[in-house]
Amino acid sequence: MTNREMSFEQAFDFAMDLYLAGKSDYNPDMTTTAADLEKALAPWDITVTSEGWPSLTHGPVTIDGYITVMGHYDPAVRWNGWLCPSFDRDVAEKVAAWANEDPESARFTWEGDVLVYEQPNYPDSEPERIEPDSNGHYSIGAFSWVWSVAKGDD
């Protein structure tokens, strides 16, 4: 097989097509990185070029000023208008500790490098296992919490 080069967007679409056709178990999502795509598309001998790679902003993010931490996010990726950040391990630990202050709404525990999120208000729901992405970042509350860019004295 001859190696093919694809932009990030092309590789993402190709990976999604493979998943939807049942030819791959890899389901790309908004946290997918170029390294993730190269690994998933290795059987098809695909190389992902730097063209079209999403670039992450590193800056302060907040939930209505209740907690403000440094996060990584793509300003174009939103959930209902809210940011979808990810965090380095030390910041993920701070976010988890903050959320655990209200044990009725959230419970975070660590299992090695995996952060386990349980919602006591939804006892029938399966715990969410948050694994670090290829950059070592944890997506906590992405696509479900009201994260925004922190401004001023947040």
Phi and psi restraints in degrees (value plus and minus 20) as a CYANA .aco file:
   2 THR   PHI    -110.5   -70.5
   2 THR   PSI     116.6   156.6
   3 ASN   PHI     -85.1   -45.1
   3 ASN   PSI     114.8   154.8
   4 ARG   PHI    -137.3   -97.3
   4 ARG   PSI     119.0   159.0
   5 GLU   PHI    -117.4   -77.4
   5 GLU   PSI     119.2   159.2
   6 MET   PHI    -156.7  -116.7
   6 MET   PSI     129.4   169.4
   7 SER   PHI     -90.1   -50.1
   7 SER   PSI     147.7   187.7
   8 PHE   PHI     -76.3   -36.3
   8 PHE   PSI     -67.6   -27.6
   9 GLU   PHI     -81.8   -41.8
   9 GLU   PSI     -63.5   -23.5
  10 GLN   PHI     -83.0   -43.0
  10 GLN   PSI     -63.6   -23.6
  11 ALA   PHI     -85.9   -45.9
  11 ALA   PSI     -59.4   -19.4
  12 PHE   PHI     -81.0   -41.0
  12 PHE   PSI     -68.4   -28.4
  13 ASP   PHI     -82.7   -42.7
  13 ASP   PSI     -60.7   -20.7
  14 PHE   PHI     -83.5   -43.5
  14 PHE   PSI     -64.9   -24.9
  15 ALA   PHI     -82.3   -42.3
  15 ALA   PSI     -59.8   -19.8
  16 MET   PHI     -86.1   -46.1
  16 MET   PSI     -62.4   -22.4
  17 ASP   PHI     -80.0   -40.0
  17 ASP   PSI     -62.8   -22.8
  18 LEU   PHI     -82.5   -42.5
  18 LEU   PSI     -62.7   -22.7
  19 TYR   PHI     -83.6   -43.6
  19 TYR   PSI     -68.0   -28.0
  20 LEU   PHI     -85.6   -45.6
  20 LEU   PSI     -48.0    -8.0
  21 ALA   PHI    -103.9   -63.9
  21 ALA   PSI     -22.7    17.3
  22 GLY   PHI      57.0    97.0
  22 GLY   PSI      -2.3    37.7
  23 LYS   PHI    -116.8   -76.8
  23 LYS   PSI     -23.7    16.3
  24 SER   PHI    -170.2  -130.2
  24 SER   PSI     125.6   165.6
  25 ASP   PHI    -106.6   -66.6
  25 ASP   PSI     -29.2    10.8
  26 TYR   PHI    -101.1   -61.1
  26 TYR   PSI     100.8   140.8
  27 ASN   PHI    -129.6   -89.6
  27 ASN   PSI      80.4   120.4
  28 PRO   PHI     -87.1   -47.1
  28 PRO   PSI     126.0   166.0
  29 ASP   PHI    -160.7  -120.7
  29 ASP   PSI    -188.3  -148.3
  30 MET   PHI     -90.6   -50.6
  30 MET   PSI     -28.7    11.3
  31 THR   PHI    -118.1   -78.1
  31 THR   PSI     -18.1    21.9
  32 THR   PHI     -85.1   -45.1
  32 THR   PSI     114.4   154.4
  33 THR   PHI    -129.8   -89.8
  33 THR   PSI     148.7   188.7
  34 ALA   PHI     -80.0   -40.0
  34 ALA   PSI     -59.2   -19.2
  35 ALA   PHI     -83.8   -43.8
  35 ALA   PSI     -58.8   -18.8
  36 ASP   PHI     -80.8   -40.8
  36 ASP   PSI     -64.6   -24.6
  37 LEU   PHI     -84.9   -44.9
  37 LEU   PSI     -63.4   -23.4
  38 GLU   PHI     -80.6   -40.6
  38 GLU   PSI     -61.1   -21.1
  39 LYS   PHI     -85.6   -45.6
  39 LYS   PSI     -66.0   -26.0
  40 ALA   PHI     -87.6   -47.6
  40 ALA   PSI     -51.8   -11.8
  41 LEU   PHI    -117.1   -77.1
  41 LEU   PSI     -13.7    26.3
  42 ALA   PHI     -75.4   -35.4
  42 ALA   PSI     -60.0   -20.0
  43 PRO   PHI     -82.2   -42.2
  43 PRO   PSI     -40.5    -0.5
  44 TRP   PHI    -119.7   -79.7
  44 TRP   PSI     -13.6    26.4
  45 ASP   PHI      37.3    77.3
  45 ASP   PSI      28.2    68.2
  46 ILE   PHI    -122.4   -82.4
  46 ILE   PSI     114.2   154.2
  47 THR   PHI    -131.1   -91.1
  47 THR   PSI     111.8   151.8
  48 VAL   PHI    -115.3   -75.3
  48 VAL   PSI     101.3   141.3
  49 THR   PHI    -101.5   -61.5
  49 THR   PSI     147.8   187.8
  50 SER   PHI     -94.8   -54.8
  50 SER   PSI     -32.8     7.2
  51 GLU   PHI     -82.0   -42.0
  51 GLU   PSI     105.4   145.4
  52 GLY   PHI      62.1   102.1
  52 GLY   PSI     -14.8    25.2
  53 TRP   PHI     -85.8   -45.8
  53 TRP   PSI     115.3   155.3
  54 PRO   PHI     -90.9   -50.9
  54 PRO   PSI     117.8   157.8
  55 SER   PHI    -124.4   -84.4
  55 SER   PSI     115.1   155.1
  56 LEU   PHI    -112.8   -72.8
  56 LEU   PSI     120.4   160.4
  57 THR   PHI    -110.7   -70.7
  57 THR   PSI     120.1   160.1
  58 HIS   PHI    -133.6   -93.6
  58 HIS   PSI      95.3   135.3
  59 GLY   PHI    -188.9  -148.9
  59 GLY   PSI     158.2   198.2
  60 PRO   PHI     -92.1   -52.1
  60 PRO   PSI     113.6   153.6
  61 VAL   PHI    -146.4  -106.4
  61 VAL   PSI     135.8   175.8
  62 THR   PHI    -165.5  -125.5
  62 THR   PSI     139.8   179.8
  63 ILE   PHI    -133.5   -93.5
  63 ILE   PSI      73.9   113.9
  64 ASP   PHI      29.2    69.2
  64 ASP   PSI      11.0    51.0
  65 GLY   PHI      59.2    99.2
  65 GLY   PSI     -24.6    15.4
  66 TYR   PHI     -88.9   -48.9
  66 TYR   PSI     -56.2   -16.2
  67 ILE   PHI    -164.2  -124.2
  67 ILE   PSI     115.9   155.9
  68 THR   PHI    -150.2  -110.2
  68 THR   PSI     104.0   144.0
  69 VAL   PHI    -161.6  -121.6
  69 VAL   PSI     147.8   187.8
  70 MET   PHI    -104.9   -64.9
  70 MET   PSI     106.8   146.8
  71 GLY   PHI    -151.0  -111.0
  71 GLY   PSI     148.6   188.6
  72 HIS   PHI    -131.6   -91.6
  72 HIS   PSI     111.1   151.1
  73 TYR   PHI    -176.3  -136.3
  73 TYR   PSI     134.7   174.7
  74 ASP   PHI    -118.6   -78.6
  74 ASP   PSI      95.3   135.3
  75 PRO   PHI     -77.4   -37.4
  75 PRO   PSI     -42.3    -2.3
  76 ALA   PHI    -103.7   -63.7
  76 ALA   PSI     -36.2     3.8
  77 VAL   PHI    -113.5   -73.5
  77 VAL   PSI      95.9   135.9
  78 ARG   PHI    -152.9  -112.9
  78 ARG   PSI     135.1   175.1
  79 TRP   PHI    -142.3  -102.3
  79 TRP   PSI      93.6   133.6
  80 ASN   PHI      30.2    70.2
  80 ASN   PSI      13.6    53.6
  81 GLY   PHI      71.2   111.2
  81 GLY   PSI     -29.1    10.9
  82 TRP   PHI    -115.3   -75.3
  82 TRP   PSI     132.4   172.4
  83 LEU   PHI     -86.3   -46.3
  83 LEU   PSI     139.0   179.0
  84 CYS   PHI    -146.0  -106.0
  84 CYS   PSI      53.9    93.9
  85 PRO   PHI    -101.0   -61.0
  85 PRO   PSI     145.6   185.6
  86 SER   PHI    -151.2  -111.2
  86 SER   PSI     143.7   183.7
  87 PHE   PHI    -157.9  -117.9
  87 PHE   PSI     127.8   167.8
  88 ASP   PHI     -84.0   -44.0
  88 ASP   PSI     141.5   181.5
  89 ARG   PHI     -75.1   -35.1
  89 ARG   PSI     -65.7   -25.7
  90 ASP   PHI     -84.2   -44.2
  90 ASP   PSI     -55.9   -15.9
  91 VAL   PHI     -94.0   -54.0
  91 VAL   PSI     -57.9   -17.9
  92 ALA   PHI     -78.9   -38.9
  92 ALA   PSI     -58.3   -18.3
  93 GLU   PHI     -82.7   -42.7
  93 GLU   PSI     -59.9   -19.9
  94 LYS   PHI     -86.6   -46.6
  94 LYS   PSI     -62.9   -22.9
  95 VAL   PHI     -83.8   -43.8
  95 VAL   PSI     -63.3   -23.3
  96 ALA   PHI     -83.0   -43.0
  96 ALA   PSI     -63.2   -23.2
  97 ALA   PHI     -83.1   -43.1
  97 ALA   PSI     -61.6   -21.6
  98 TRP   PHI     -81.4   -41.4
  98 TRP   PSI     -67.2   -27.2
  99 ALA   PHI     -84.4   -44.4
  99 ALA   PSI     -54.9   -14.9
 100 ASN   PHI     -89.0   -49.0
 100 ASN   PSI     -31.7     8.3
 101 GLU   PHI     -84.6   -44.6
 101 GLU   PSI     -41.7    -1.7
 102 ASP   PHI    -135.1   -95.1
 102 ASP   PSI      62.3   102.3
 103 PRO   PHI     -83.7   -43.7
 103 PRO   PSI     -33.4     6.6
 104 GLU   PHI    -100.3   -60.3
 104 GLU   PSI     -41.2    -1.2
 105 SER   PHI    -127.1   -87.1
 105 SER   PSI     -45.3    -5.3
 106 ALA   PHI    -172.6  -132.6
 106 ALA   PSI     127.9   167.9
 107 ARG   PHI    -162.2  -122.2
 107 ARG   PSI      96.4   136.4
 108 PHE   PHI    -131.7   -91.7
 108 PHE   PSI     116.2   156.2
 109 THR   PHI    -157.4  -117.4
 109 THR   PSI     136.1   176.1
 110 TRP   PHI    -123.1   -83.1
 110 TRP   PSI     114.4   154.4
 111 GLU   PHI    -141.9  -101.9
 111 GLU   PSI      69.2   109.2
 112 GLY   PHI      46.6    86.6
 112 GLY   PSI    -141.7  -101.7
 113 ASP   PHI    -112.3   -72.3
 113 ASP   PSI     -15.9    24.1
 114 VAL   PHI    -123.6   -83.6
 114 VAL   PSI     111.5   151.5
 115 LEU   PHI    -116.3   -76.3
 115 LEU   PSI     104.6   144.6
 116 VAL   PHI    -125.0   -85.0
 116 VAL   PSI     105.6   145.6
 117 TYR   PHI    -133.5   -93.5
 117 TYR   PSI     100.3   140.3
 118 GLU   PHI    -138.2   -98.2
 118 GLU   PSI     127.1   167.1
 119 GLN   PHI    -136.0   -96.0
 119 GLN   PSI      78.4   118.4
 120 PRO   PHI     -76.4   -36.4
 120 PRO   PSI     -47.6    -7.6
 121 ASN   PHI     -91.5   -51.5
 121 ASN   PSI     -32.4     7.6
 122 TYR   PHI    -146.8  -106.8
 122 TYR   PSI      53.2    93.2
 123 PRO   PHI     -82.7   -42.7
 123 PRO   PSI     -41.4    -1.4
 124 ASP   PHI    -106.2   -66.2
 124 ASP   PSI     -27.4    12.6
 125 SER   PHI    -102.0   -62.0
 125 SER   PSI     125.9   165.9
 126 GLU   PHI     -93.9   -53.9
 126 GLU   PSI     123.2   163.2
 127 PRO   PHI     -81.1   -41.1
 127 PRO   PSI     122.8   162.8
 128 GLU   PHI    -110.6   -70.6
 128 GLU   PSI     108.8   148.8
 129 ARG   PHI    -120.9   -80.9
 129 ARG   PSI      94.8   134.8
 130 ILE   PHI    -122.9   -82.9
 130 ILE   PSI      85.5   125.5
 131 GLU   PHI    -116.0   -76.0
 131 GLU   PSI     130.8   170.8
 132 PRO   PHI     -86.9   -46.9
 132 PRO   PSI     123.6   163.6
 133 ASP   PHI     -99.0   -59.0
 133 ASP   PSI    -192.7  -152.7
 134 SER   PHI     -86.2   -46.2
 134 SER   PSI     -34.4     5.6
 135 ASN   PHI    -115.7   -75.7
 135 ASN   PSI     -18.7    21.3
 136 GLY   PHI      61.2   101.2
 136 GLY   PSI      -4.6    35.4
 137 HIS   PHI    -116.0   -76.0
 137 HIS   PSI     127.7   167.7
 138 TYR   PHI    -130.2   -90.2
 138 TYR   PSI     106.5   146.5
 139 SER   PHI    -109.7   -69.7
 139 SER   PSI      77.7   117.7
 140 ILE   PHI    -125.8   -85.8
 140 ILE   PSI      97.0   137.0
 141 GLY   PHI      57.6    97.6
 141 GLY   PSI     -14.8    25.2
 142 ALA   PHI     -85.4   -45.4
 142 ALA   PSI     114.0   154.0
 143 PHE   PHI      47.6    87.6
 143 PHE   PSI       1.6    41.6
 144 SER   PHI    -177.0  -137.0
 144 SER   PSI     -42.4    -2.4
 145 TRP   PHI    -128.7   -88.7
 145 TRP   PSI     142.2   182.2
 146 VAL   PHI    -115.0   -75.0
 146 VAL   PSI      47.7    87.7
 147 TRP   PHI     -98.7   -58.7
 147 TRP   PSI     122.0   162.0
 148 SER   PHI    -164.7  -124.7
 148 SER   PSI     148.0   188.0
 149 VAL   PHI     -88.7   -48.7
 149 VAL   PSI     111.3   151.3
 150 ALA   PHI     -99.0   -59.0
 150 ALA   PSI     113.9   153.9
 151 LYS   PHI    -149.8  -109.8
 151 LYS   PSI     127.3   167.3
 152 GLY   PHI      42.5    82.5
 152 GLY   PSI    -147.3  -107.3
 153 ASP   PHI    -116.9   -76.9
 153 ASP   PSI       3.7    43.7
